[in-house]
Amino acid sequence: MGKKVGIMGGTFNPVHNGHLILAENAREVFSLDEILFIPSGNSYMKDTASILAGCIRARMIELALEGNPYFSLSWIDLKREGPTYTCDTLAQLKEMNPEDQYYFIMGADNLLTMESWKNPGFILENCIVIAAVRGNGTESRIERAAGYLQDKYNSHINILPARYIDISSSEIRQRLKEHKSVRYMLPGNVLRYIDEKGLYREVSG
């Protein structure tokens, strides 16, 4: 019998407390055995010019996950050449551990655009989706999108009422650039690493 493994994918530029709280909430609600944090390699959806090198983002994740035996870092996307696609990541994970059941954790708004992803049918047919909604309820358009995808792809989509944590990596980068405080927005050891390396700071002079 395999494990129930959550997938937290993203740029993580940088990882922050919102990511960690979402992952812990999903782990608790769905009794997951493990959650993999998978930083993207070359994301086809984002401008890579502003994204730090994978090894730096991975190191920040390692620091953020310290002390949590359920969370671990995966280099699977960083080691793969070419653009990062969720379907390729999932296929490789299933090939490596065919007995495991995978749970893909994402923001519920992604359900509205998921059919534009590469091979959405493979994703929806080979993992259980955990779609996190901000606030106490679910918007009707997200509920409709979930129902449509479940019917079309015979998939399992679970709506997770997420604790509302209004933090974004882009906001953290902007605040650091402006030399503003980001304390309590990300783990203290990650912030110390950012300060030590001078990451995201506006260079003066």
C-alpha positions, 0 to 999 in steps of 0.5 A: 500500500502506497502513501498519500502524497501531496504536491505543492508546486510553484516558483517559490520566489520566495517560499512564504508562510502562506505556502506552509499554512496551505500545505499544513491545512491540506495535510491535516484535512486529507490525512496526507503522509507527506507533502512534496514542495516542488520548485519549478524549473523553467516555468512556461507561464512566467517571465524567468528574468525575475526568478532566482536560480533554482538552487537558491529557491530550493535552499530557501525551501529547505530552510522553511521546511526544517523541523516538519517531518511531513514536508520535503523538498523535491528537485524533480522539476529543477533537474528536468531540462526544458519548460516545467509542466505539471503533467510531466512532473506527475508522470515522473512521480508516478513512474518512480512510486506507482503505489502512491496516491498523489494529491495536487494542491493548488489555488481554486482559481486555477480550476478556471484555466486548467484546460489550457494547461498541457495535457489537463486530462492526464493530470485530472485522471491521475491525481486527486485535486485539492483546490484551496478557496480563500474565505469561508465559502466557495464562489459559484463559478469555482464550484461550476468549474469543479463540477464540469472538470469532474464530469468531463475527466472523471476526476476527483476535485476537493474544495479546501476552505483555506485559512485566509493568509494574504501573502504573495511572493511578488509582494515580498519581493517588492517590499524587499526591493523597497527595503520594507519589513517582511517580518512574519510573512516568511520563516525567520531562517528564510528571511535571514538567508535573504538578508545574508545573500542580499536577495531581492534588494534594490541595488543603490548607487 
